[in-house]
Amino acid sequence: MEKVLEKRYAVKGIDFNCDLAQSFGIYKNDSEFELLDYVSSANISCGFHAGDPVIIKNAILKAKEKNIVIGAHIGYDDIQGFGYRKMQLSEDELNALVIYQVGALMSFAKSFGLEIEYVRPHGAMYKQAATDFTFACNIIKAMKQCSKWLTYYGAAGDTTVKAAEFCEVNYAQEIFLNKTYNIDGTVDFDIDDNSNYDFNINRLKNYLYTSEIDNKEKGKTKITADTIHFSNTFENSADIIKDANLLIKPEPVNYLKVKSSGWAE
């Protein structure tokens, strides 16, 4: 039955990603590891909005144990605000901030025989990059200085696509099951997340069949997405992602791109 359903999907393949190392010092969140059995990519905090050396190391080793693709989850230097507070940085400051975090995680991963495959902004940095072309380009340029092979994960839409194509890097457009969408396909970040199980699962079903997301005007908006971000902060996060796996088995972004080119089955 599952294979028959997947053949009818408009979406033929999708990556599931979640955040890791969202702790610091004595503040632990080991429950985040529960999601690793159900995602194909893990965004590992790099120590600025969350994560410390030991926590980052443990997250990398857990991802390696589960054979999960890893990426750098970069954010503002804002432990107290968990990276949710917007900061005004010069282009040079932003460049250094990105290179510092990506470089640190690349070295950490390499010490365990791994490579990071992508970079995903967090919090306030993510929101600004979703709508500000120049800002997104500055993040991507810094990422590219670390490695031209890294993929940029950003909010689905024109800003992400145009910035990545302008900077000539691979990109992955991301959607959320729990957020409110505007009619143009952008996220309304001012509205609280919806953690309701039925809402999240029904939205995923609809997206897989139609490539559409319901918007706040009570209509449908067609969105191209390569990956879905799953929150690990809800009490029912594990239930949502576990049952999402019953609808479709996630595969990493780069693997999906290689598969679609005919180089992998």
C-alpha positions in Angstrom: 0.0 0.0 0.0 2.8 2.4 0.9 4.6 2.0 -2.4 1.3 2.5 -4.3 0.7 5.7 -2.4 4.2 7.0 -3.0 3.8 6.5 -6.8 0.8 8.8 -6.7 2.6 11.6 -4.9 3.4 14.7 -6.8 6.5 15.0 -4.6 8.8 12.0 -5.5 11.4 12.5 -2.8 12.1 14.8 0.2 14.6 15.3 2.9 13.7 15.6 6.6 15.9 17.7 8.8 16.0 18.5 12.5 18.3 20.5 14.8 20.9 18.9 17.1 23.2 20.3 19.8 20.5 22.7 20.9 22.0 22.7 24.5 24.7 24.5 26.3 26.7 23.7 29.5 24.3 22.3 32.1 21.3 22.9 30.0 20.7 19.6 28.2 18.2 18.4 25.6 19.0 14.7 25.0 15.4 14.1 23.8 16.5 15.7 20.5 18.3 12.4 19.7 15.0 10.6 19.5 14.4 12.2 16.1 17.5 10.8 14.5 15.8 7.6 13.6 13.4 9.5 11.4 15.4 12.2 9.7 17.9 12.1 6.8 19.8 15.3 7.8 20.8 16.9 11.1 21.6 20.6 11.6 24.3 20.8 14.3 24.6 24.0 16.2 28.1 25.6 16.1 28.4 27.2 19.5 27.0 30.7 19.0 23.2 30.4 19.5 23.6 26.9 21.2 26.0 24.1 21.6 29.4 23.8 23.3 32.4 21.7 22.3 31.3 18.6 24.2 27.7 18.8 23.1 28.7 19.4 19.5 31.0 16.4 19.6 28.3 14.2 21.0 25.8 15.3 18.4 28.3 14.5 15.6 28.9 11.1 17.0 25.2 10.4 17.4 24.6 11.4 13.8 27.5 9.3 12.6 26.0 6.3 14.6 22.7 6.7 12.8 24.4 7.4 9.4 22.7 10.8 9.1 24.0 13.6 6.9 25.2 16.6 8.9 25.2 20.3 8.3 26.3 23.5 10.1 23.5 25.3 11.9 24.9 28.8 12.1 23.4 31.7 14.1 24.1 35.0 15.7 26.5 35.2 18.7 23.5 35.2 21.1 23.4 32.4 23.6 21.1 34.3 26.0 18.6 34.9 23.2 19.1 31.6 21.5 19.9 33.4 18.3 16.3 34.7 18.0 17.3 38.4 18.4 18.2 40.3 15.2 21.6 41.9 15.1 23.0 44.6 12.9 26.4 43.4 11.6 28.6 44.8 8.9 29.3 42.6 5.8 32.8 41.9 7.2 31.4 40.9 10.6 28.8 38.6 9.1 31.5 37.0 6.9 33.7 36.3 9.8 30.8 35.0 11.9 29.8 32.4 9.2 33.3 31.3 8.4 34.2 30.8 12.1 31.2 28.6 12.7 31.3 26.6 9.5 35.0 26.1 9.8 34.7 24.9 13.3 32.1 22.2 12.5 34.0 21.2 9.4 37.2 20.5 11.5 35.2 18.8 14.2 33.5 16.5 11.6 36.8 15.8 9.9 38.3 14.6 13.1 35.7 11.8 13.1 36.0 10.9 9.4 33.0 12.9 8.4 32.2 15.8 6.1 29.5 18.4 6.5 27.3 18.7 3.4 25.3 21.9 4.0 24.8 25.1 5.9 21.5 26.3 7.4 21.0 29.6 9.2 19.1 29.7 12.5 16.6 32.0 14.1 16.9 35.7 13.4 19.6 35.0 10.8 17.3 32.5 9.0 14.4 35.0 9.0 16.4 37.8 7.5 18.0 35.6 4.9 14.5 34.5 3.8 13.6 38.0 2.5 16.9 40.0 2.2 18.7 39.0 -1.0 22.0 40.9 -0.2 22.1 39.4 3.3 21.5 35.9 2.0 24.2 36.4 -0.6 26.7 37.5 2.1 26.0 34.3 4.1 26.4 32.1 1.0 29.6 33.8 -0.1 31.1 33.2 3.3 29.9 29.6 3.2 31.5 29.2 -0.2 34.8 30.4 1.1 34.8 27.4 3.4 33.9 25.0 0.5 32.3 25.5 -2.9 30.7 22.1 -2.5 28.5 23.0 0.5 24.7 23.2 -0.1 22.8 26.2 1.3 19.5 25.4 3.1 17.1 28.3 3.1 13.4 29.1 3.2 11.6 28.1 0.0 11.1 31.0 -2.3 12.6 33.5 -4.7 15.2 35.0 -2.3 16.8 31.7 -1.5 16.9 30.6 -5.2 18.1 33.9 -6.6 20.8 34.3 -4.0 22.1 30.8 -4.4 22.1 30.9 -8.1 23.8 34.3 -8.1 26.5 32.9 -5.9 26.7 29.7 -7.9 26.1 27.2 -5.1 23.8 24.3 -4.7 20.7 25.0 -2.6 17.8 23.3 -0.9 14.4 25.0 -0.4 12.9 24.3 2.9 9.3 24.2 4.2 7.8 23.8 7.6 4.7 21.8 8.5 4.0 23.9 11.7 4.3 27.5 10.4 1.8 29.8 8.8 2.3 30.7 5.2 1.5 33.9 3.3 -0.2 33.7 -0.1 3.1 34.2 -1.9 4.7 31.2 -0.2 6.7 33.1 2.4 6.5 32.3 6.1 4.7 34.6 8.5 7.2 34.3 11.4 5.0 36.6 13.6 2.4 33.8 14.1 3.2 31.1 16.7 4.0 27.6 15.5 1.1 25.0 15.3 2.1 21.8 17.1 -1.2 20.1 16.6 -0.5 16.5 15.4 -3.4 16.3 12.9 -2.6 19.7 11.4 1.0 18.7 10.8 0.3 15.3 9.4 -2.6 16.4 7.2 -0.4 19.3 5.8 2.3 16.8 4.9 -0.2 14.5 3.2 -1.6 17.4 1.2 1.9 18.6 0.2 3.0 15.1 -0.9 0.0 14.8 -3.2 -0.3 18.3 -4.5 3.0 20.2 -3.8 0.8 22.8 -2.2 0.7 24.4 1.3 -2.4 25.9 2.8 -2.0 29.7 3.3 -3.5 32.1 5.9 -5.9 33.4 3.3 -7.6 29.9 3.3 -6.2 29.1 -0.1 -3.4 26.9 -1.5 0.1 28.0 -2.5 2.3 25.8 -4.7 5.8 25.5 -3.3 8.9 23.7 -4.5 10.7 22.1 -1.6 13.8 19.9 -1.2 13.6 19.4 2.6 11.2 19.7 5.5 12.3 21.1 8.9 10.9 19.2 11.9 10.9 20.9 15.3 12.2 19.0 18.3 10.7 21.4 20.8 7.1 20.1 20.9 6.0 17.5 23.3 4.7 15.5 20.3 7.7 16.1 18.0 8.6 12.5 18.0 5.1 11.4 17.2 4.8 13.8 14.3 8.1 12.8 12.6 7.6 9.1 13.3 4.3 9.1 11.5 5.6 11.3 8.7 8.0 8.4 8.0 5.0 6.2 7.4 3.9 8.5 4.6 7.3 8.8 2.9 10.9 7.7 3.7 13.2 10.8 3.7 16.4 10.9 1.7 19.2 13.4 1.9 19.1 16.4 -0.5 22.4 15.6 -2.3 21.4 11.9 -2.7 18.0 12.9 -4.2 19.8 15.2 -6.7 22.2 12.5 -7.7 19.3 10.0 -8.0 17.3 12.3 -10.2 20.3 12.7 -12.5 20.4 8.9 -13.1 23.7 8.3 -11.2 22.0 6.4 -8.3 19.0 4.3 -7.9 
